[in-house]
Amino acid sequence: MRFLSYDEALAWLENHVDFERVAPNRQVEPSLAPIVDTLALFADPHRDYPSVHITGTNGKGTTTTLASALLHATGLRVGTFTSPDLHAVNERIAVNGEPIDDAAFIGLFERLSDVEQVSGIALTRFELLTVAALLHFSDEGVDVAVIEVGMGGTWDSTNVIDGDVSVLTNVDLDHTAVLGTTIGAIALDKVGIFRAGGIAIVGTTNAIVVEIATERAAQLGAEFWLMGDRFSLERNDLALGGRVVTVRTPFATYEDVLVSLHGIHQGVNAATAITAAEAFLGRALGEDVVHSTLAHARMPGRMEVIARNPTVVVDGAHNPAGMRALVATLDGAFDIRGERRCVLGMLTGRDLDDMIAPLLGAGFSEFHCCAPNSPRAMPVDDVVAALRRYGATAMRHPSGVAALAHAKERSSDDDLIVVAGSLYLVAEVRGEVLHVASRHRW
């Protein structure tokens, strides 16, 4: 099939089942066979380069981005696959940090549409994006691909790759309808990305997770690198513009490294990313690479300051663990003398009380609530009612842009406005403030 424009290619992609916008479940037995069969029709492009595979409840996107940047800084040509995106699906597929351009995007999906028509194999939207990324990286001749899991591990479409290095950042309760209702069940799903003969890296000390990961690595004969054992974060202090960390890996110790990202959790992500990159290389990255790369690190939509007077911070925290990390970051990361307000919207599938509990003790004077632009949006009235049950001041708004506008009207230059609860909400507000047009079709 020939597409005459980017919009035509995107329309074809969006015509496929999208579990990011329609909540998935495991009522049907999961299988990787459709994506395996499709990749075989392209001569298995994912076998053309080595890979680093990264999963976790939180932090996997940041760890993926940082590991990619560190490897690129050593001179390697690096493909990166991440999800979700903020303003355009192109963001998910990048080489050396540059998102795929429209022409290449159109060409990939023309090939995918042809194969779908001939084979009769109908992939989901995320599966198609996974194949597109793996095919693009082969076309581009990357030296390594750093691949972020979409959800879980074992049955995620990215698990068709055999990662030379597999990384588990952490495990918390999220996507419980699909992955399981306990930390142990979710961890068991996520360690499904470990590979025999590879290196398995775990960036958490949670005893349940460590036990499951250790057992899985031993079963496979994978080399096991655990945070606090084979590598460690020996300093993780607040600094102007981010964190200052000291990281010990099997190859080197990096002292007083500035990480230009906000939040104590970003120190852990940085340590895990450094270790993953060195595990792949089999050697130290070197002082210059580590210090320069992390000093210039950027993660749009993650504790990102997008405006001043008042200060507006957007954060993609979308589960209870993410909310706790957000609240922990607010104390000290920003020099705010005025009031705090929160623009809040979230998706269904999360426990509402667990989501708002961390926010209630964070000193917000008011909550400006709205429904994110997603079919899975939690009704705004439910969020408002829950906040009011706990005595919080909560207001209802028709959109994220309207909620932010009202919050700004009620704020002085010394105040802080935090936008959180969903990356869909973050994308809407960020796009409005920074004048970045959305290229999505919804």
DRENDO-1510 file (C-alpha; in Angstrom, 1 decimal, always signed):
<recs>
REC; n; res; u; v; w
REC; 1; MET; +0.0; +0.0; +0.0 .
REC; 2; ARG; +1.3; +3.5; -0.9 .
REC; 3; PHE; +0.7; +6.4; +1.5 .
REC; 4; LEU; +0.6; +9.8; +0.0 .
REC; 5; SER; +1.4; +11.6; +3.3 .
REC; 6; TYR; +2.4; +11.1; +6.9 .
REC; 7; ASP; -1.2; +11.5; +7.9 .
REC; 8; GLU; -2.2; +8.6; +5.7 .
REC; 9; ALA; +0.4; +6.4; +7.2 .
REC; 10; LEU; -0.6; +7.4; +10.7 .
REC; 11; ALA; -4.2; +6.8; +9.9 .
REC; 12; TRP; -3.4; +3.3; +8.9 .
REC; 13; LEU; -1.4; +2.7; +12.1 .
REC; 14; GLU; -4.2; +4.1; +14.3 .
REC; 15; ASN; -6.7; +1.8; +12.7 .
REC; 16; HIS; -5.2; -1.1; +14.7 .
REC; 17; VAL; -6.0; -2.1; +18.2 .
REC; 18; ASP; -4.4; +0.2; +20.7 .
REC; 19; PHE; -4.0; -1.1; +24.2 .
REC; 20; GLU; -2.5; +2.1; +25.3 .
REC; 21; ARG; -5.8; +3.9; +24.8 .
REC; 22; VAL; -8.2; +0.9; +25.4 .
REC; 23; ALA; -7.3; -0.9; +28.6 .
REC; 24; PRO; -5.8; -4.4; +27.9 .
REC; 25; ASN; -6.5; -7.6; +29.8 .
REC; 26; ARG; -5.3; -11.1; +29.8 .
REC; 27; GLN; -8.6; -12.9; +29.1 .
REC; 28; VAL; -7.0; -14.2; +25.9 .
REC; 29; GLU; -3.9; -16.4; +26.2 .
REC; 30; PRO; -1.0; -14.1; +25.3 .
REC; 31; SER; +1.3; -15.0; +22.4 .
REC; 32; LEU; +4.3; -13.5; +20.7 .
REC; 33; ALA; +3.7; -15.7; +17.6 .
REC; 34; PRO; +2.1; -12.9; +15.5 .
REC; 35; ILE; +5.1; -10.5; +15.9 .
REC; 36; VAL; +7.6; -13.4; +15.5 .
REC; 37; ASP; +6.0; -14.5; +12.3 .
REC; 38; THR; +5.9; -10.9; +11.0 .
REC; 39; LEU; +9.5; -10.3; +11.8 .
REC; 40; ALA; +10.4; -13.5; +10.0 .
REC; 41; LEU; +8.8; -12.1; +6.8 .
REC; 42; PHE; +11.3; -9.3; +7.1 .
REC; 43; ALA; +14.2; -11.7; +7.5 .
REC; 44; ASP; +14.4; -11.1; +11.3 .
REC; 45; PRO; +15.9; -7.6; +11.3 .
REC; 46; HIS; +16.3; -7.6; +15.1 .
REC; 47; ARG; +19.1; -10.2; +14.6 .
REC; 48; ASP; +21.2; -7.7; +12.8 .
REC; 49; TYR; +22.5; -5.9; +15.9 .
REC; 50; PRO; +23.0; -6.5; +19.6 .
REC; 51; SER; +20.6; -5.0; +22.1 .
REC; 52; VAL; +20.0; -3.8; +25.6 .
REC; 53; HIS; +16.5; -4.5; +26.9 .
REC; 54; ILE; +15.0; -2.5; +29.8 .
REC; 55; THR; +11.8; -3.1; +31.9 .
REC; 56; GLY; +10.4; -1.9; +35.2 .
REC; 57; THR; +7.4; -0.2; +36.7 .
REC; 58; ASN; +8.9; +3.2; +36.8 .
REC; 59; GLY; +12.2; +4.6; +35.5 .
REC; 60; LYS; +12.5; +2.4; +32.5 .
REC; 61; GLY; +12.1; +5.3; +30.1 .
REC; 62; THR; +14.7; +7.5; +31.8 .
REC; 63; THR; +17.1; +4.6; +32.1 .
REC; 64; THR; +16.6; +3.7; +28.4 .
REC; 65; THR; +17.2; +7.3; +27.3 .
REC; 66; LEU; +20.3; +7.8; +29.5 .
REC; 67; ALA; +21.8; +4.4; +28.5 .
REC; 68; SER; +21.3; +5.3; +24.9 .
REC; 69; ALA; +23.0; +8.7; +25.3 .
REC; 70; LEU; +25.9; +7.2; +27.2 .
REC; 71; LEU; +26.5; +4.6; +24.5 .
REC; 72; HIS; +26.2; +7.2; +21.7 .
REC; 73; ALA; +28.8; +9.3; +23.5 .
REC; 74; THR; +31.3; +6.5; +23.1 .
REC; 75; GLY; +31.0; +6.8; +19.3 .
REC; 76; LEU; +28.4; +4.1; +18.8 .
REC; 77; ARG; +25.4; +4.4; +16.4 .
REC; 78; VAL; +22.5; +3.8; +18.8 .
REC; 79; GLY; +18.8; +3.0; +18.1 .
REC; 80; THR; +16.3; +3.7; +20.8 .
REC; 81; PHE; +12.8; +2.5; +21.2 .
REC; 82; THR; +10.7; +4.1; +23.9 .
REC; 83; SER; +7.0; +4.6; +24.8 .
REC; 84; PRO; +4.8; +6.4; +25.1 .
REC; 85; ASP; +5.3; +9.6; +23.2 .
REC; 86; LEU; +4.2; +13.2; +24.1 .
REC; 87; HIS; +3.5; +15.0; +20.8 .
REC; 88; ALA; +4.3; +12.7; +17.9 .
REC; 89; VAL; +4.7; +8.9; +17.5 .
REC; 90; ASN; +8.0; +9.6; +15.7 .
REC; 91; GLU; +9.5; +10.3; +19.2 .
REC; 92; ARG; +9.4; +6.6; +20.0 .
REC; 93; ILE; +11.9; +5.5; +17.3 .
REC; 94; ALA; +15.2; +7.3; +17.3 .
REC; 95; VAL; +18.8; +6.9; +16.1 .
REC; 96; ASN; +21.5; +8.8; +17.9 .
REC; 97; GLY; +18.8; +10.7; +19.8 .
REC; 98; GLU; +17.0; +12.0; +16.6 .
REC; 99; PRO; +13.4; +10.8; +16.0 .
REC; 100; ILE; +12.6; +9.1; +12.8 .
REC; 101; ASP; +11.7; +11.6; +10.0 .
REC; 102; ASP; +8.3; +11.5; +8.2 .
REC; 103; ALA; +9.7; +10.0; +5.0 .
REC; 104; ALA; +11.3; +7.1; +6.7 .
REC; 105; PHE; +8.1; +6.7; +8.8 .
REC; 106; ILE; +5.9; +6.5; +5.7 .
REC; 107; GLY; +8.3; +4.0; +4.1 .
REC; 108; LEU; +8.3; +1.7; +7.0 .
REC; 109; PHE; +4.5; +1.6; +7.3 .
REC; 110; GLU; +4.1; +1.1; +3.6 .
REC; 111; ARG; +6.2; -2.1; +4.0 .
REC; 112; LEU; +4.2; -3.1; +7.1 .
REC; 113; SER; +0.9; -2.6; +5.4 .
REC; 114; ASP; +2.1; -4.7; +2.4 .
REC; 115; VAL; +3.1; -7.6; +4.7 .
REC; 116; GLU; -0.1; -7.4; +6.7 .
REC; 117; GLN; -2.1; -7.7; +3.5 .
REC; 118; VAL; -0.1; -10.6; +2.2 .
REC; 119; SER; +0.3; -12.5; +5.4 .
REC; 120; GLY; -3.1; -11.8; +7.0 .
REC; 121; ILE; -1.4; -11.2; +10.3 .
REC; 122; ALA; -3.1; -8.3; +12.1 .
REC; 123; LEU; -0.8; -6.9; +14.7 .
REC; 124; THR; -1.8; -4.4; +17.4 .
REC; 125; ARG; -0.6; -0.8; +17.1 .
REC; 126; PHE; +2.2; -1.3; +19.6 .
REC; 127; GLU; +3.3; -4.5; +17.9 .
REC; 128; LEU; +3.5; -2.6; +14.6 .
REC; 129; LEU; +5.6; +0.1; +16.2 .
REC; 130; THR; +7.9; -2.5; +17.6 .
REC; 131; VAL; +8.4; -4.1; +14.2 .
REC; 132; ALA; +8.9; -0.7; +12.7 .
REC; 133; ALA; +11.6; +0.2; +15.2 .
REC; 134; LEU; +13.4; -3.1; +14.8 .
REC; 135; LEU; +13.3; -2.8; +11.0 .
REC; 136; HIS; +14.4; +0.8; +11.1 .
REC; 137; PHE; +17.4; +0.1; +13.2 .
REC; 138; SER; +18.5; -2.6; +10.8 .
REC; 139; ASP; +18.0; -0.2; +7.9 .
REC; 140; GLU; +20.1; +2.4; +9.7 .
REC; 141; GLY; +22.9; +0.0; +10.6 .
REC; 142; VAL; +23.0; +0.7; +14.3 .
REC; 143; ASP; +25.7; -0.7; +16.5 .
REC; 144; VAL; +23.3; -1.4; +19.3 .
REC; 145; ALA; +19.6; -0.9; +20.0 .
REC; 146; VAL; +18.3; +0.1; +23.5 .
REC; 147; ILE; +14.7; -1.1; +23.8 .
REC; 148; GLU; +12.2; -0.1; +26.4 .
REC; 149; VAL; +9.5; -2.6; +27.3 .
REC; 150; GLY; +6.0; -1.4; +26.7 .
REC; 151; MET; +4.4; -3.3; +29.6 .
REC; 152; GLY; +5.6; -6.2; +31.7 .
REC; 153; GLY; +8.2; -8.3; +30.0 .
REC; 154; THR; +7.4; -11.9; +29.2 .
REC; 155; TRP; +4.6; -11.2; +26.8 .
REC; 156; ASP; +5.5; -7.7; +25.7 .
REC; 157; SER; +6.1; -7.4; +22.0 .
REC; 158; THR; +9.6; -6.2; +22.5 .
REC; 159; ASN; +10.5; -9.6; +24.1 .
REC; 160; VAL; +11.2; -11.0; +20.6 .
REC; 161; ILE; +14.7; -9.6; +21.0 .
REC; 162; ASP; +17.5; -11.4; +22.8 .
REC; 163; GLY; +19.1; -8.7; +24.9 .
REC; 164; ASP; +22.8; -9.0; +25.5 .
REC; 165; VAL; +22.0; -6.9; +28.6 .
REC; 166; SER; +18.6; -7.0; +30.3 .
REC; 167; VAL; +17.7; -4.5; +33.0 .
REC; 168; LEU; +14.9; -4.4; +35.6 .
REC; 169; THR; +14.7; -1.0; +37.2 .
REC; 170; ASN; +12.1; -1.7; +39.9 .
REC; 171; VAL; +8.7; -3.3; +40.5 .
REC; 172; ASP; +5.6; -1.8; +42.0 .
REC; 173; LEU; +1.8; -2.3; +41.6 .
REC; 174; ASP; +0.7; -1.1; +38.1 .
REC; 175; HIS; -1.3; -2.7; +35.3 .
REC; 176; THR; -2.5; -5.2; +37.8 .
REC; 177; ALA; -5.4; -6.4; +35.6 .
REC; 178; VAL; -2.8; -7.6; +33.2 .
REC; 179; LEU; +0.4; -8.3; +35.1 .
REC; 180; GLY; -0.9; -9.6; +38.4 .
REC; 181; THR; -2.0; -8.1; +41.8 .
REC; 182; THR; +1.2; -8.7; +43.8 .
REC; 183; ILE; +4.8; -7.5; +43.5 .
REC; 184; GLY; +5.9; -11.1; +43.1 .
REC; 185; ALA; +3.5; -11.8; +40.2 .
REC; 186; ILE; +4.6; -8.6; +38.4 .
REC; 187; ALA; +8.3; -9.3; +39.0 .
REC; 188; LEU; +7.9; -12.8; +37.6 .
REC; 189; ASP; +6.4; -11.3; +34.4 .
REC; 190; LYS; +9.2; -8.7; +34.1 .
REC; 191; VAL; +12.1; -11.0; +34.6 .
REC; 192; GLY; +10.9; -12.8; +31.5 .
REC; 193; ILE; +13.2; -10.5; +29.5 .
REC; 194; PHE; +16.4; -12.1; +31.0 .
REC; 195; ARG; +18.3; -14.3; +28.6 .
REC; 196; ALA; +20.7; -17.2; +28.9 .
REC; 197; GLY; +24.3; -16.2; +28.6 .
REC; 198; GLY; +23.4; -12.5; +29.0 .
REC; 199; ILE; +23.8; -10.0; +31.8 .
REC; 200; ALA; +20.8; -9.4; +34.0 .
REC; 201; ILE; +20.9; -6.1; +35.9 .
REC; 202; VAL; +18.5; -5.3; +38.8 .
REC; 203; GLY; +18.2; -1.7; +40.1 .
REC; 204; THR; +16.1; -2.3; +43.2 .
REC; 205; THR; +16.8; -3.9; +46.6 .
REC; 206; ASN; +13.2; -5.0; +47.1 .
REC; 207; ALA; +13.6; -8.4; +48.7 .
REC; 208; ILE; +10.7; -10.1; +46.8 .
REC; 209; VAL; +12.0; -8.8; +43.5 .
REC; 210; VAL; +15.6; -9.7; +44.2 .
REC; 211; GLU; +14.7; -13.3; +45.1 .
REC; 212; ILE; +12.6; -13.8; +41.9 .
REC; 213; ALA; +15.3; -12.1; +39.7 .
REC; 214; THR; +18.1; -14.1; +41.3 .
REC; 215; GLU; +16.3; -17.4; +40.8 .
REC; 216; ARG; +15.5; -16.5; +37.2 .
REC; 217; ALA; +19.0; -15.5; +36.4 .
REC; 218; ALA; +20.4; -18.7; +38.0 .
REC; 219; GLN; +17.9; -20.9; +36.0 .
REC; 220; LEU; +19.1; -19.3; +32.8 .
REC; 221; GLY; +22.8; -19.1; +33.6 .
REC; 222; ALA; +22.7; -15.3; +33.2 .
REC; 223; GLU; +25.3; -13.2; +34.9 .
REC; 224; PHE; +23.5; -11.3; +37.7 .
REC; 225; TRP; +24.4; -7.7; +38.6 .
REC; 226; LEU; +22.4; -6.4; +41.6 .
REC; 227; MET; +22.3; -2.8; +42.9 .
REC; 228; GLY; +24.2; -2.7; +46.2 .
REC; 229; ASP; +26.3; -5.6; +45.2 .
REC; 230; ARG; +27.9; -5.5; +41.7 .
REC; 231; PHE; +27.2; -1.8; +41.4 .
REC; 232; SER; +26.0; +0.8; +43.8 .
REC; 233; LEU; +24.9; +4.4; +44.2 .
REC; 234; GLU; +27.1; +5.8; +46.9 .
REC; 235; ARG; +26.0; +9.4; +46.8 .
REC; 236; ASN; +22.7; +10.8; +45.7 .
REC; 237; ASP; +22.3; +14.4; +46.9 .
REC; 238; LEU; +20.2; +17.3; +45.9 .
REC; 239; ALA; +22.1; +19.8; +43.7 .
REC; 240; LEU; +21.3; +23.0; +41.8 .
REC; 241; GLY; +19.5; +21.8; +38.7 .
REC; 242; GLY; +19.3; +18.1; +39.6 .
REC; 243; ARG; +21.3; +15.6; +41.7 .
REC; 244; VAL; +25.0; +14.9; +42.4 .
REC; 245; VAL; +25.7; +11.2; +42.5 .
REC; 246; THR; +28.7; +8.9; +43.0 .
REC; 247; VAL; +28.3; +5.6; +41.2 .
REC; 248; ARG; +30.4; +2.4; +41.6 .
REC; 249; THR; +30.3; -0.1; +38.8 .
REC; 250; PRO; +32.3; -3.3; +38.2 .
REC; 251; PHE; +34.6; -1.2; +36.0 .
REC; 252; ALA; +35.0; +2.2; +37.6 .
REC; 253; THR; +33.8; +4.6; +40.3 .
REC; 254; TYR; +32.4; +8.0; +39.1 .
REC; 255; GLU; +32.5; +10.6; +41.8 .
REC; 256; ASP; +30.4; +13.8; +42.1 .
REC; 257; VAL; +28.5; +13.4; +38.8 .
REC; 258; LEU; +25.9; +16.1; +38.1 .
REC; 259; VAL; +22.6; +14.5; +36.8 .
REC; 260; SER; +20.5; +17.3; +35.4 .
REC; 261; LEU; +17.2; +15.6; +36.3 .
REC; 262; HIS; +15.1; +16.3; +39.4 .
REC; 263; GLY; +14.2; +13.6; +41.9 .
REC; 264; ILE; +16.1; +11.1; +44.2 .
REC; 265; HIS; +14.9; +8.4; +41.9 .
REC; 266; GLN; +16.8; +9.9; +39.0 .
REC; 267; GLY; +20.0; +9.2; +40.8 .
REC; 268; VAL; +19.1; +5.5; +40.9 .
REC; 269; ASN; +18.1; +5.6; +37.2 .
REC; 270; ALA; +21.5; +7.2; +36.3 .
REC; 271; ALA; +23.4; +4.6; +38.2 .
REC; 272; THR; +21.5; +1.8; +36.5 .
REC; 273; ALA; +22.0; +3.4; +33.1 .
REC; 274; ILE; +25.7; +3.7; +33.6 .
REC; 275; THR; +26.0; +0.1; +34.7 .
REC; 276; ALA; +23.9; -1.1; +31.7 .
REC; 277; ALA; +26.0; +0.8; +29.2 .
REC; 278; GLU; +29.2; -0.6; +30.8 .
REC; 279; ALA; +27.8; -4.1; +30.9 .
REC; 280; PHE; +27.2; -3.9; +27.2 .
REC; 281; LEU; +30.6; -2.4; +26.4 .
REC; 282; GLY; +32.5; -4.7; +28.8 .
REC; 283; ARG; +34.5; -1.8; +30.0 .
REC; 284; ALA; +34.4; +1.6; +31.7 .
REC; 285; LEU; +32.6; +4.4; +29.9 .
REC; 286; GLY; +35.2; +6.9; +31.1 .
REC; 287; GLU; +34.9; +10.1; +33.2 .
REC; 288; ASP; +34.4; +12.5; +30.3 .
REC; 289; VAL; +31.5; +10.5; +28.8 .
REC; 290; VAL; +29.7; +10.0; +32.1 .
REC; 291; HIS; +30.1; +13.6; +33.4 .
REC; 292; SER; +29.3; +15.3; +30.1 .
REC; 293; THR; +26.3; +13.1; +29.2 .
REC; 294; LEU; +24.5; +13.2; +32.5 .
REC; 295; ALA; +25.1; +16.9; +32.9 .
REC; 296; HIS; +23.2; +17.5; +29.7 .
REC; 297; ALA; +20.5; +14.9; +30.3 .
REC; 298; ARG; +16.9; +15.8; +29.4 .
REC; 299; MET; +13.6; +14.0; +29.9 .
REC; 300; PRO; +10.6; +15.9; +28.5 .
REC; 301; GLY; +7.5; +15.5; +30.6 .
REC; 302; ARG; +9.4; +14.1; +33.7 .
REC; 303; MET; +9.8; +16.7; +36.4 .
REC; 304; GLU; +10.3; +19.3; +33.7 .
REC; 305; VAL; +10.0; +23.0; +34.3 .
REC; 306; ILE; +8.1; +24.5; +31.4 .
REC; 307; ALA; +7.3; +28.0; +32.7 .
REC; 308; ARG; +8.3; +30.5; +35.3 .
REC; 309; ASN; +6.3; +33.2; +37.3 .
REC; 310; PRO; +4.6; +31.1; +38.4 .
REC; 311; THR; +6.8; +28.0; +38.1 .
REC; 312; VAL; +5.0; +25.2; +36.1 .
REC; 313; VAL; +6.3; +21.7; +36.4 .
REC; 314; VAL; +5.0; +18.7; +34.4 .
REC; 315; ASP; +5.5; +15.2; +35.5 .
REC; 316; GLY; +4.3; +11.9; +33.9 .
REC; 317; ALA; +3.7; +10.2; +37.3 .
REC; 318; HIS; +0.8; +7.9; +36.5 .
REC; 319; ASN; +0.8; +5.3; +39.3 .
REC; 320; PRO; +1.2; +5.4; +43.1 .
REC; 321; ALA; +4.9; +4.8; +43.1 .
REC; 322; GLY; +5.3; +7.6; +40.6 .
REC; 323; MET; +3.2; +9.9; +42.7 .
REC; 324; ARG; +5.3; +9.1; +45.8 .
REC; 325; ALA; +8.5; +9.9; +43.8 .
REC; 326; LEU; +7.0; +13.2; +42.6 .
REC; 327; VAL; +6.1; +14.3; +46.1 .
REC; 328; ALA; +9.6; +13.4; +47.5 .
REC; 329; THR; +11.1; +15.4; +44.7 .
REC; 330; LEU; +9.1; +18.6; +45.4 .
REC; 331; ASP; +10.7; +19.1; +48.8 .
REC; 332; GLY; +14.0; +20.8; +48.0 .
REC; 333; ALA; +14.2; +20.5; +44.2 .
REC; 334; PHE; +12.5; +23.8; +43.6 .
REC; 335; ASP; +13.0; +27.1; +45.4 .
REC; 336; ILE; +9.4; +28.0; +45.8 .
REC; 337; ARG; +8.3; +30.4; +48.5 .
REC; 338; GLY; +4.6; +30.7; +47.6 .
REC; 339; GLU; +1.7; +28.2; +47.4 .
REC; 340; ARG; +1.5; +24.9; +45.6 .
REC; 341; ARG; -1.3; +24.0; +43.2 .
REC; 342; CYS; -1.9; +20.8; +41.4 .
REC; 343; VAL; -3.4; +20.2; +37.9 .
REC; 344; LEU; -4.5; +16.6; +38.2 .
REC; 345; GLY; -6.0; +14.0; +35.8 .
REC; 346; MET; -5.5; +10.3; +35.5 .
REC; 347; LEU; -6.6; +7.1; +33.7 .
REC; 348; THR; -8.8; +4.3; +34.9 .
REC; 349; GLY; -7.1; +1.1; +36.1 .
REC; 350; ARG; -5.5; +2.7; +39.1 .
REC; 351; ASP; -6.7; +2.8; +42.7 .
REC; 352; LEU; -7.8; +6.4; +43.1 .
REC; 353; ASP; -7.2; +6.6; +46.8 .
REC; 354; ASP; -3.7; +5.2; +46.4 .
REC; 355; MET; -3.0; +7.7; +43.6 .
REC; 356; ILE; -4.1; +10.8; +45.6 .
REC; 357; ALA; -2.8; +9.7; +49.0 .
REC; 358; PRO; +0.8; +11.0; +48.4 .
REC; 359; LEU; -0.5; +14.3; +47.1 .
REC; 360; LEU; -2.7; +15.0; +50.1 .
REC; 361; GLY; +0.3; +15.5; +52.3 .
REC; 362; ALA; +2.3; +17.5; +49.8 .
REC; 363; GLY; +1.1; +21.0; +50.8 .
REC; 364; PHE; -1.1; +21.7; +47.7 .
REC; 365; SER; -3.6; +24.5; +48.5 .
REC; 366; GLU; -5.9; +23.4; +45.7 .
REC; 367; PHE; -6.4; +20.8; +43.0 .
REC; 368; HIS; -7.5; +21.7; +39.5 .
REC; 369; CYS; -9.0; +18.5; +38.1 .
REC; 370; CYS; -9.7; +17.4; +34.5 .
REC; 371; ALA; -10.0; +14.3; +32.4 .
REC; 372; PRO; -6.9; +13.5; +30.2 .
REC; 373; ASN; -7.5; +13.2; +26.5 .
REC; 374; SER; -7.9; +9.4; +26.4 .
REC; 375; PRO; -10.8; +6.9; +26.2 .
REC; 376; ARG; -9.3; +5.5; +29.4 .
REC; 377; ALA; -9.7; +8.8; +31.3 .
REC; 378; MET; -11.0; +8.6; +34.8 .
REC; 379; PRO; -14.1; +10.7; +35.2 .
REC; 380; VAL; -13.1; +14.1; +36.6 .
REC; 381; ASP; -16.1; +14.0; +39.0 .
REC; 382; ASP; -14.6; +10.9; +40.6 .
REC; 383; VAL; -11.3; +12.6; +41.2 .
REC; 384; VAL; -12.9; +15.7; +42.6 .
REC; 385; ALA; -15.1; +13.7; +44.9 .
REC; 386; ALA; -12.2; +11.6; +46.2 .
REC; 387; LEU; -10.1; +14.7; +47.0 .
REC; 388; ARG; -13.0; +16.4; +48.7 .
REC; 389; ARG; -13.7; +13.4; +50.9 .
REC; 390; TYR; -10.3; +14.0; +52.4 .
REC; 391; GLY; -11.0; +17.7; +52.9 .
REC; 392; ALA; -9.0; +19.0; +49.9 .
REC; 393; THR; -10.0; +22.0; +47.8 .
REC; 394; ALA; -10.8; +20.5; +44.4 .
REC; 395; MET; -12.2; +22.2; +41.3 .
REC; 396; ARG; -13.5; +20.6; +38.0 .
REC; 397; HIS; -12.3; +21.8; +34.6 .
REC; 398; PRO; -13.2; +20.7; +31.0 .
REC; 399; SER; -9.6; +20.2; +29.9 .
REC; 400; GLY; -6.0; +20.3; +31.0 .
REC; 401; VAL; -5.5; +23.7; +29.3 .
REC; 402; ALA; -8.5; +25.2; +31.1 .
REC; 403; ALA; -7.3; +23.7; +34.5 .
REC; 404; LEU; -3.8; +25.2; +34.0 .
REC; 405; ALA; -5.3; +28.6; +33.0 .
REC; 406; HIS; -7.4; +28.8; +36.2 .
REC; 407; ALA; -4.6; +27.6; +38.4 .
REC; 408; LYS; -2.4; +30.4; +36.9 .
REC; 409; GLU; -5.1; +33.0; +37.4 .
REC; 410; ARG; -5.1; +32.1; +41.1 .
REC; 411; SER; -1.3; +32.1; +41.5 .
REC; 412; SER; +1.4; +34.7; +42.1 .
REC; 413; ASP; +4.8; +34.7; +40.5 .
REC; 414; ASP; +6.2; +32.9; +43.6 .
REC; 415; ASP; +3.8; +29.9; +43.4 .
REC; 416; LEU; +4.3; +26.4; +42.0 .
REC; 417; ILE; +1.9; +24.6; +39.7 .
REC; 418; VAL; +2.4; +20.8; +39.3 .
REC; 419; VAL; +0.8; +19.0; +36.4 .
REC; 420; ALA; +0.6; +15.2; +37.0 .
REC; 421; GLY; -1.4; +12.0; +36.8 .
REC; 422; SER; -1.1; +11.1; +33.2 .
REC; 423; LEU; +1.3; +11.6; +30.3 .
REC; 424; TYR; -1.7; +12.4; +28.1 .
REC; 425; LEU; -2.4; +15.3; +30.4 .
REC; 426; VAL; +1.3; +16.3; +30.5 .
REC; 427; ALA; +1.3; +16.3; +26.7 .
REC; 428; GLU; -1.7; +18.5; +26.4 .
REC; 429; VAL; -0.4; +21.1; +28.9 .
REC; 430; ARG; +3.2; +21.0; +27.7 .
REC; 431; GLY; +2.1; +21.4; +24.1 .
REC; 432; GLU; +0.0; +24.4; +25.0 .
REC; 433; VAL; +2.7; +26.2; +27.1 .
REC; 434; LEU; +5.7; +25.4; +24.8 .
REC; 435; HIS; +3.6; +25.8; +21.5 .
REC; 436; VAL; +4.3; +22.3; +20.4 .
REC; 437; ALA; +1.6; +21.1; +18.1 .
REC; 438; SER; +0.3; +17.6; +18.6 .
REC; 439; ARG; +0.6; +15.3; +15.6 .
REC; 440; HIS; -1.7; +12.7; +17.1 .
REC; 441; ARG; -5.1; +11.9; +15.4 .
REC; 442; TRP; -7.1; +11.8; +18.6 .
</recs>
